[in-house]
Amino acid sequence: MHALKSHAARMIVICGLFALAGCSSGAGGPAPAAIPNRTFQLTDYSAVPDGHTLNTDSFKHAVAAISAGGGGRLVVPAGTWLTLPFSLTSHMELHLEPGAVIQFPTDISAYGLPADPTQATAQQRADLKAMRSLIFGERLTDVSITGPGVIDGGGSAWWSTNRGPGRTPYGNDRPKLIILDNCQRLVFQDITLRNSPMWNLVPTQSRDILIERVKVLAPAMAPNTDALDPQGCDNVVMRDCDLDEGDDNVAIKAIDAPCTNILVENCRCKHGHGISIGSETYHGIHNVTVRHCTFEGTDNGIRIKSARDRGNDLYNFEFSDITMTGVKNAITINMYYAGPKERVMQPITASTPKLRDVRIENVTATGAQTCCEIIGLPESPVKNVVLSHVNLAGVKGMTVRDAQGVVLDQVVVTPTTGEPLTSQFADVTWKK
């Protein structure tokens, strides 16, 4: 009863995720249920693949034709297709052939904005916020984006070498690459996403989503370029992805709705901040399975993060069969992601995070800076965390504070400095 309320409950969740991933039948996962067998060529809409001509109207006219015809497949052939933001429609597949690049401008002025945000008018700032993302859609059904081509967000003009919203042009108002909001049955396969101004792929308050064999690329210094960010979603599979960018490799968030029934498997993480639950946990997150993943040179590996003002229930998380090399923080569970770090008891409110039932097994980490931290709040300790068959080696060992029911079963922690385990205000059982 440590990772989930019961073994039976855990199997129900996992079997449901297996069914979504197509594991029970050997299929490749869920596919759009109702995309008609009609093909539309972008070149039929006066598009020019020279990397200089804006093709925004071509994309808009092609999508409008697909919508009017009840759905279909938009084929983007080889070439560099420069465009400003455009929307998708229901019952549509956006397919990029080999050598195809959908290219968004690398010059902020193409969006009608001055490079210096202090010179932007109120209307320009409002228009930027309204843009939200470069490819978008709302209340859609049966949408696919497939490769093997590339979607390039032209992010370099939006970044700064100094991290943080105040030191990046237009801060957190930078557009994301893809947001599909309040949609169902979404598939992203074999596509490469690169150089997003901010977060890359953000399904929001949507359900029944498959993301597989997707590559997300950005320089390590590119701020806030999260790779995969399901927000308030239900039934999501992310598998066989290569994630190498400047922030969370995966960030599971609950900003406006709960995020539930998530499977991450066989993903390879390089630069980035790890596979994260949080930090926006306002509406609760539960039933998350992460397995068969690798981390190489990542800032964090397994990460659960929240804070007193981000609250709600967080439970039933399982991480297994994970290998980490040169990761700064191998396992970090910390309820002080934002706000004061001092250990001071505060009243429990609706925004207090309540984390319980986490299982971490068959995990190996070498060359870490910090092997593990499990840090709850004095008024809301982390509860029921089990580490089983875990081997962690690094500079600093394991810290547990404000936690109840922590079990270390066949766990080896090998620090180069200090003690393997430091515990305060915690209930820890170590079965060696």
N, C-alpha and C positions, 0 to 999 in steps of 0.2 A: 504493500500500500504506500510505497514511497514515491514512485514516479506517477502513478495514477491511483484513483481510489481503489481499484481492484484490477486483477489480471484480466478479468472478463471485460471490464470497461476499456482497458487498453487495447484488447484485441478487436473490439468493435470499432474503435477509432482507426487502428492500423489497417484492418480489413477494408474499411471504407476508403482509406487513402489508396490502398492497393488497387481497388476497383477503379478509382479515378485515374490512376496511373496506367491502367491497362494490364496490371501484372497478372491478374487471375486468368486472363484469356490469352496472354502472350501478345496482345495488340500493342500498338505504339502509343497508346494514351487516347484521351478524348479528342475528337475532331469536330469541327463545325458541323452541326446537324443539318443545316439547310442553306448551303451555298450552291446556287444553281450552276450547272455545267455550261457557263457562258464565259468567254474570254474577251477582255477589252485590252487593247494595246495602248500604252501611253503615247506612242508615236502617232496614233490616229488623232491626237488632240493637239497637234502643232508643237509638240515638245521638242526641244533642241538639247542634245547631250554634250554641250561644249564646256560646261563648268562656268559659264559667264552669263548665259541667257537665263532670266528668271522664268521658271516653268510653273509658277503658282497657279495661274489660270488653267493650265493644262491639267494639273492634278485635280483642281476643283471641278472642271467640266467632265473629266473622266469619272470621278466619284458620283457626280450628279447623274450621269448616264447609267451607272450601275444601280443607283438608288431607284431611278425611274423604271429600270427594267426588272426590278425585284431581286437584284443581287448578281454577283458574278466575280470573276477573277481579273484583277488589274495587273498586267505584266509590265514590269519595268526592265527593259533590256540593258545590255552593257552600255556604259557611258556614265558621265557625271551630270546629274540632273539637279541643277541649282533651283532652290525653291524657298519661299517663305512658308509659314505654317499653313497646314490644311487639315481638314477633318476626314474621317472615315464614315462609312455607313453600315447598316446591318447587312448580314448575309454577303459579306465581302471578304475576299482574300487579296491582300497586297503582297505580290510576289516579286522579289528582286532576283533577276537572273545573275549568273556568274559575271563579275565585272561591273555590275550595276552599283552606282553610288547615288543615293538621295542625299544631296549636299545642302545644308543650311548655311547661310552666310557667315563668314568669319569676321565681318565688319559690322559692329553694332549700328552704324549709321544706316544699314540696309533696312533696319526695323524702324527707321524714323527717329532714332534716339541719338543724342550726343554722347561721345565717348566719356565725357565727364558727367556723372549723374547729377552733380550739383547744378548743371545747366539745363536739366530736363524740366519741362513745364509740368504742371499738375496733370494736364490731360495726357501727356506722354507717359507719365508714371502710371496713371490709371489704365491706359491702354496696355502697358506692359503687364500689369497684374491680371488684366482680363485675358491676356494671351495664354497664360498658364503653361502651355506646352506647345511643341512644334508639330507633333502629330497628335490629334485628339479625337474624342468621340464621347457622347453621353447617351445613356439609355439605349445602347445597341445590343443586338443579339447576333451570335454566330459571326465572329470576326477573327481573321487569321492574318498574321504578318509572317511571311516565310522568306527564307534565303535561297541561295547562299550569298546574296549581295550585302551591301553595307548601308547603314543610315548614319550619317555623320552630322553631329550637331553644331560644328563650327565653334566649339566652346572657348577657344583660346582668347578671344576678345573679352569674354565674360569673366575670366579667371584672374587671379593675382597670385604672385608667389608668397604673399603674406596671407595666411589663412584667416578666415573669419568674415562674417557678413559685412562688417564695417570697413574691411580692407579689400573687398572684392567689388568691382563695378556692379552697381545695382543690387548688391547684397543678396538676400534670399528671395528677391523678386525676379531673379534670373529664371528664364523658362526651363522647364523640364523637357526631356526629349519626347516621351510618349506618356500620356495620361488617358486612360479609358475609364470613364466614371459611370457607376451604376449600370454595368453591363453584365451579360451572362454568356457563357460558352466562348471563351477567348483562347486562342492558340498562338504561340510564338515559337517558331522552329527555325533553326539553322541560320538565323540572321546574326549579323555583327552590328553592334551598336557602339559608336565611338565618339569621343570628344563632346559629350553632352555639356551644355552650359551648367547644368546642375544634375539632379537625379535623372536616371536613365529611363527605366521601365517601371511605371507606377500604376498598376491596376488599383482602382479605388472603389470601395464599396461595391465590389463585383463578386461573382461566384462562378465556380467551375472553370478553372484556369489551368492551362498547361503551358509551361515554359521549359523548352528542352533544346539542348545543343545550341544554346545562345552564347555568343561571346560579347563581353562588355569590356571596352578598353578606354583608358584615359591615362595621362601621366599621373604618377603618384602624388604630385603636388597639386593636381586639379581639385579645388575645394568642393566638398559636398557632392561629389559625383557618384553617389550611391548607385550600385548596379541594379538590383532587383528589390523593389519596395512595395510589396502588397500592403495596402492600407484598408483596414476594415473589410477584408475579404473572407470568403468562406469556400473551402474546397480548392486548394491551390497545390499544384505539383510543380516543383522546380528541380530539374534533373539534368545531369550531363552538361553543365554549363561551365565556361571558363571566365573567371571574373578577376579583372586586374585593373584597378582604378584608384581613385583618391579618397574614398570614404567607405561606408559599410558595403561589404560584398553582397550581403542580403540584410535588409532591415524590415522586420515584421512589425507593423505599426497598427495602432487602434486610435486614430485621431477622432473620427466621427462615428465609428461603429465598431463592434467587436471584431477581432480577427481570429478565425477558428479553422481547425482541420487543415494544417499546413504540412506538407512533406517536402524536404530538401534532401536530395540524394545524388551521390556521384558527382559532386561539384568540386572544381579545383579553384582555390583562391590564392592569389598572389598579393600584390599590393592591395591595401584596403584595410578596413577596420573590423573585419571578421563577419561571421554569421551572427546577426544581432536580433534579439527580441527587445523591442523598445527603440528609442527611449519614450516615444509618445504612446503611452499605454492607457490613455484616459478611459476607454470603454472596455478594457479587458482583452486578454489574449489567452487562448487555451488550445490544447491538443496540437502540439507542434512536435514533429519528428525530424531529426537531422541525422543522416547516416552516410557512411561510406564517402566522406569528404576529405580533402587534403588541403593543408595550408602551408604556404612557403613564403617566408619573409613578410607575413601579414602583421599588422599592428596588434590585432586580437584574433583569437580563434573562436572559442565558444563564448558568447557574450549575452548577458541579460542585464538590461539597464533601465532604470526608472528613477523617479524622484518624488518627493512629497507632494508636489503640485501636479503630478501626472497620473497617479493612482489607479485604482480599480484592481480586480482580481486577475492574477496571473497564475496559471496552473497547468499541470500535465504536459511537461516538456521532457523529451527523451533525445539524447545525443549518443550515438554509438558508432564504433568502427571508424575512428577519426585519427589521422596522422598529421602532426605539425612539426615543421622544421624552421628554426630561426624566428619563431613568433614571439613578439614582445610579451604579451600577456596571454598565456595559453587558455586559461579559464578565468573569466571575470564575471561575477554576479554581484552587482553593486547597486544599491538603492539610493546612492548619493550622486547620480549623474549630473544634476544641476542643483544650484542653491548652496547654502552653507554646509560645510563638511563636518562641523563640530558635532560630537555625539551628545545631543541634548534631547531629552524626552519631550515630545510634543503631542497634543491631543490627536486622536484618530478621527479623520474626517472622510468624506466621500472621495477625496483626492489622495488618500494614503494608499500607496501600493501594497498589495498583500500577495506575496509570492509563496507558492508551496508546490510540492510534488515535482521534483526535478530528478531525473536519473541520467547519469553520465557513465558509460561503460565502454570498455575496449578502446581506450584513448591513449595515444603515445605522443609526447612532446619532448623535443630535444632542442637545446640552445635557446631556451626562453629567458627573458629578463625576469618575469614573475611567473611562477608555476601556476598558482591558483589563489583567488580571493573570493570569499563568500561573505558579503557584508550587508546585513539588513539594517533596519531602523530599530532603535530601542523600543518604540511603541508598536512596531510591527516586524517582529523577527522573521527572517526567512525560515520556512518550515519544510522538513522532510526532503532533504537533498541526499542522494545516494551516489557515491562514486564507487564503481566496481571494476576491478582489473584495469586500473589507470596507472600509467608510469610517466612521471613528469620530472624533467631535469632542466635546471636553469640556475640563474644567479640567486634569486630569492625564492624561498619555499612557499608555503601555503599559510594564508591568514584567514581565520574564521572569526566573525564578530556578529553578535546579535543574530544568532541562528539556533534553531531547535531541531533535534532529530537529524543531525548530520551523521551519516554512516560512511566510513571509509573501509571498503571491503577489498582486500588484495590490492592496496594502493601503495605505490612507492613514490616518494617525493625526495629528490636528490638535489639540494641546493649547493652552490659553491660557497655561499656565505650564510651564516645564521642557522636557525633551527628548521627542520623540515616542516613543523607545524607550530603556529602561534595562535592561541585561542583566547578570546575574551567574551564574556557574557554569552557563552555558547554551550550547547550540549553536543559533544562530538564523541562518537564511538569509533575506534580504529581497530579493525579486525585484520591483524597482520598474518 
